[in-house]
Amino acid sequence: MEYFRPIAMTDPARPAGALTLAGGWCWFDRVEVLSRAAAPRIIPAQDVPAPVLHRLTASRAPFAGLTMDRPRLMGILNVTPDSFSDGGRFLGAEAAVTQARAMAEGAEIIDIGGESTRPGAAEVPVEEEIARTVPVIRALREGGLTAPLSIDTRKAPVAEAALGAGATIVNDVSAFDFDPTLGPLVAKTAAPVVLMHAQGVPATMQDNPLYADVLLDVYDALAARLARAEALGIDRARIVLDPGIGFGKTQAHNLALIRGLSVFHGLGCPILLGTSRKRFIGSIGRAAEPQDRAPGSIATALAGVAQGVQIVRVHDVAETRQALRLWQALNTDHLETET
């Protein structure tokens, strides 16, 4: 099997014949062909098989009402006592609502999670996860917040309660592997969904992650999860895919995935990148404390945007929005620089 990674460019001096990447802000005229059996090679874009080329170039459908023709920010709101980056800061509903409102000034989506999925984290009972997240979602809706709200959960009962309280999106780090009833619920409710790749469960995923070729293995795994979701009746237009940086991956795996991100456009769905404050950023950037990793987080976010990633999941919303505005001004000639 061959995999086709478009070599994404953003130079406004776009050559004649260059193709738009996923209907967005990047273009490409060359593609790197990858396989497990041969060395990579570069070919002209027009030599890519027609079905693959269509997936690489086609505009993505709006996701939760947001067009995918420019980068979108998803702000992270952890209502947990033990998340790796901000554990306990927003556990109370009042603090969480205040933080969500502040993030909504720069982020188009707010992602609310009541169970830490950091390496080594233990599972949280359903009732407790609901008690942490649903009051926040309900308070935000009652207070007039209209932005899409995402429930970050692996569990159908939590997702059902959150959707009932006003959540818009389901973000499942297990891509329906953890709870087999979550997929049918998403199909029934027609909720937009983020399906993420993870090797193992949070409690053990970093013990010894192994891949034959991390970029191609994750591609195949996401392709299988996408096919399973479609078989459940979930339209591809409602699915975003996330390669799962840091979820059962070493530092080398994470870097390989970020370098090769544009290959995932071949799956025909928007791509979400979540690197914010993760351990490898601290290791490479020499920032022991998660709250000191904003510069490295922004660097990886912009690396993703430069490969056409449509959604970036971040803790530091205002800082990332500022960096993105400057990146857009320097690298594009057709995007608005305001949210």
C-alpha positions in Angstrom: 0.0 0.0 0.0 1.2 3.5 -0.8 0.5 6.6 1.3 0.5 10.1 -0.2 1.9 13.0 1.8 1.3 16.4 0.1 4.3 18.8 0.6 2.3 21.7 2.0 3.3 25.2 1.1 1.9 28.6 2.1 4.0 31.1 0.0 1.5 33.6 -1.5 3.6 33.4 -4.7 1.7 30.3 -5.6 2.7 28.7 -8.9 0.3 28.1 -11.7 -1.2 24.6 -11.5 -0.7 24.2 -7.7 -3.6 22.5 -5.9 -5.4 23.7 -2.8 -4.9 21.4 0.2 -8.2 20.2 1.7 -9.9 23.4 0.6 -7.8 25.5 3.0 -5.0 27.9 3.1 -2.1 25.7 2.0 -1.3 24.5 -1.5 0.9 21.8 -3.0 2.3 20.7 -6.3 4.4 17.8 -5.1 3.6 14.7 -3.1 5.8 12.4 -1.1 4.9 8.7 -1.7 5.5 6.5 1.4 5.2 2.8 1.7 6.4 0.0 4.1 8.3 -1.7 1.3 10.2 1.0 -0.5 12.1 4.3 0.1 10.1 7.5 -0.1 9.9 9.3 -3.5 8.6 12.6 -4.7 6.1 12.8 -7.6 4.1 15.7 -9.2 0.7 16.2 -7.7 -1.0 15.3 -10.9 0.4 11.8 -10.8 -1.5 11.0 -7.6 -4.3 8.5 -8.1 -7.6 10.4 -8.8 -9.5 9.2 -5.7 -6.6 10.1 -3.4 -6.1 13.4 -5.1 -9.8 14.2 -4.6 -9.5 13.5 -0.8 -6.4 15.7 -0.6 -7.9 18.7 -2.3 -11.7 18.6 -1.5 -13.0 21.3 0.8 -14.0 19.9 4.2 -17.6 20.3 5.3 -18.3 22.7 8.2 -17.7 21.1 11.6 -20.2 22.1 14.3 -21.1 25.1 12.1 -17.5 26.2 11.7 -16.0 26.4 8.2 -12.8 24.5 7.8 -11.2 27.0 5.4 -9.1 28.7 8.1 -7.4 27.4 11.3 -9.7 27.1 14.3 -8.7 27.0 18.0 -10.2 24.6 20.5 -9.6 25.8 24.1 -9.0 23.2 26.8 -11.0 23.4 30.0 -10.2 20.7 32.5 -12.7 20.4 35.3 -10.5 17.8 37.1 -8.3 17.7 40.2 -5.4 15.9 38.5 -4.9 17.1 34.9 -1.2 17.4 34.1 -1.2 21.0 33.2 -3.8 22.7 35.4 -5.2 20.1 37.8 -7.7 21.6 40.2 -7.6 25.2 39.0 -11.0 25.0 37.3 -12.6 22.1 39.3 -15.3 24.5 40.7 -18.1 25.4 38.4 -17.7 29.1 38.9 -14.0 29.1 38.1 -14.7 26.8 35.1 -17.4 29.1 33.7 -15.1 32.2 34.1 -12.3 30.4 32.3 -14.5 29.2 29.5 -15.8 32.7 28.9 -12.3 34.1 28.8 -11.2 31.4 26.3 -14.2 32.0 24.1 -12.8 35.4 23.2 -10.1 33.7 21.2 -11.2 30.1 20.7 -14.0 28.9 18.5 -14.6 25.7 20.4 -14.4 25.0 24.2 -13.5 21.4 25.1 -14.7 20.4 28.5 -13.3 17.3 30.2 -14.0 15.8 33.6 -11.5 12.9 33.5 -7.8 13.3 33.2 -6.2 11.2 30.4 -2.6 12.1 31.2 -0.2 9.2 31.3 -0.9 7.1 34.4 -4.3 8.5 35.1 -7.0 6.3 36.6 -10.5 6.0 35.3 -13.1 8.3 36.9 -16.6 6.9 37.7 -19.3 8.0 35.3 -21.4 9.8 38.0 -18.4 11.9 39.1 -17.5 12.8 35.5 -21.0 13.9 34.8 -21.1 15.9 38.1 -17.9 17.8 37.1 -18.9 18.6 33.5 -22.6 19.0 33.1 -23.2 21.9 35.5 -20.5 23.9 33.7 -22.0 23.2 30.3 -25.5 24.1 31.5 -24.3 27.3 33.2 -22.5 28.4 30.0 -25.6 27.8 27.9 -27.9 29.5 30.4 -25.4 32.4 30.5 -25.8 32.9 26.7 -22.6 31.4 25.4 -23.3 30.2 21.9 -19.9 28.8 20.8 -19.6 25.1 20.2 -18.9 23.2 23.4 -17.1 19.8 23.2 -17.4 17.1 25.8 -14.1 15.3 26.2 -15.1 11.8 27.3 -14.8 8.1 26.4 -18.1 7.2 27.9 -21.6 7.2 26.4 -23.5 8.2 29.6 -21.3 11.2 30.1 -21.6 12.2 26.4 -25.4 11.8 26.6 -25.7 13.9 29.7 -23.4 16.6 28.3 -25.3 16.7 24.9 -28.5 17.1 26.8 -27.1 20.0 28.8 -26.0 21.8 25.6 -22.7 20.3 24.4 -22.3 20.3 20.7 -19.4 17.9 20.0 -18.1 14.6 21.4 -14.3 14.3 21.6 -13.3 10.7 22.3 -9.6 10.0 22.9 -10.3 6.3 22.4 -12.2 6.7 19.0 -15.0 4.4 20.4 -12.6 1.7 21.6 -13.3 2.3 25.3 -17.1 2.3 25.3 -18.7 0.4 22.4 -22.0 2.2 23.1 -20.6 5.7 22.5 -20.5 5.2 18.7 -24.2 4.3 18.4 -25.0 7.3 20.6 -23.1 9.7 18.4 -24.8 8.2 15.3 -28.3 8.5 17.0 -27.8 12.1 18.1 -25.9 13.2 14.9 -23.4 15.0 17.0 -20.1 16.0 15.4 -17.3 13.9 16.8 -13.5 13.9 17.1 -11.9 10.5 16.9 -8.4 10.3 18.3 -5.7 7.6 18.0 -4.3 6.2 21.2 -2.2 3.1 21.8 -3.4 1.6 25.1 -5.3 3.3 27.9 -4.0 6.3 29.9 -2.9 4.2 32.9 -0.4 2.2 30.9 -0.1 3.8 27.4 3.4 5.2 28.0 4.9 2.0 29.4 6.4 0.8 26.2 4.7 2.2 23.0 5.9 0.4 19.9 5.2 0.9 16.2 6.7 -0.5 13.0 6.3 2.9 11.3 4.4 5.3 13.6 3.2 7.6 10.8 1.8 4.8 8.6 0.5 2.7 11.6 -1.4 5.7 13.0 -2.8 6.4 9.5 -4.0 2.8 9.2 -5.5 2.9 12.7 -7.4 6.1 12.0 -8.6 4.8 8.6 -10.0 1.7 10.4 -11.8 3.8 13.1 -13.2 6.1 10.4 -14.6 3.1 8.6 -16.1 1.8 11.8 -17.8 5.1 12.5 -19.2 5.3 9.0 -20.5 1.7 9.4 -22.4 2.9 12.4 -24.1 5.6 10.3 -21.9 8.5 11.3 -21.4 10.7 8.2 -17.8 11.4 7.3 -18.7 15.1 7.2 -19.3 15.0 11.0 -15.9 13.5 11.8 -12.6 15.1 12.7 -9.5 12.9 13.1 -6.7 13.4 15.7 -3.4 11.5 15.5 -3.1 11.6 19.3 0.2 13.2 20.1 1.5 11.8 23.4 -1.1 9.0 23.7 1.0 5.9 23.6 3.9 7.6 21.8 7.5 8.4 22.6 9.1 11.7 21.9 10.5 10.3 18.6 7.0 9.1 17.7 5.5 12.5 18.4 8.1 14.3 16.3 7.6 11.9 13.4 3.8 12.4 13.5 4.1 16.2 13.5 6.6 16.2 10.6 4.3 14.0 8.6 0.9 15.5 9.5 -0.2 16.3 6.0 -0.5 12.6 5.1 -3.6 12.5 7.2 -5.4 14.7 4.7 -5.6 11.6 2.6 -8.4 10.3 4.9 -10.7 13.1 3.7 -11.6 14.6 7.1 -10.4 17.7 9.0 -7.4 17.1 11.3 -7.1 18.2 14.9 -3.7 18.6 16.5 -3.3 18.5 20.3 0.3 19.1 21.5 -0.4 21.8 24.1 2.0 21.7 27.1 2.8 18.0 26.6 5.8 16.3 28.1 7.9 16.2 24.9 7.6 20.0 24.7 9.0 20.3 28.2 11.8 17.9 27.4 12.9 19.5 24.2 12.2 23.1 25.3 13.7 22.6 28.8 10.5 23.7 30.6 9.9 21.4 33.5 6.5 22.9 34.5 3.6 22.6 32.1 2.5 26.2 32.5 5.9 27.3 31.1 5.5 25.5 27.8 3.4 28.0 25.9 6.2 29.0 23.5 6.9 25.3 22.5 3.2 24.6 22.3 2.7 27.5 19.9 5.7 26.4 17.8 4.1 23.0 17.3 0.7 24.4 16.7 2.0 26.6 13.9 3.9 23.7 12.4 0.5 21.9 12.2 -1.2 24.9 10.7 1.6 25.1 8.1 0.5 21.6 7.0 -3.1 22.5 6.8 -4.4 21.2 10.2 -7.8 22.7 10.6 -8.2 22.6 14.4 -5.6 23.2 17.1 -6.4 22.2 20.7 -4.6 24.5 23.2 -4.5 25.7 26.8 -3.0 29.1 26.0 -5.7 30.5 23.8 -4.9 34.2 23.8 -1.2 33.6 23.1 -1.9 31.1 20.4 -4.4 33.4 18.7 -1.9 36.2 18.7 0.8 34.0 17.1 -1.7 32.6 14.6 -2.7 36.1 13.5 0.9 37.0 12.8 1.5 33.7 11.0 -1.5 34.3 8.8 -0.4 37.9 8.0 3.1 36.6 7.0 2.1 33.5 5.2 -1.2 34.0 3.5 -2.9 36.5 1.3 -6.6 35.4 1.5 -7.4 34.8 5.2 -9.0 37.1 7.7 -6.7 37.7 10.6 -9.6 38.1 13.1 -11.8 35.4 14.6 
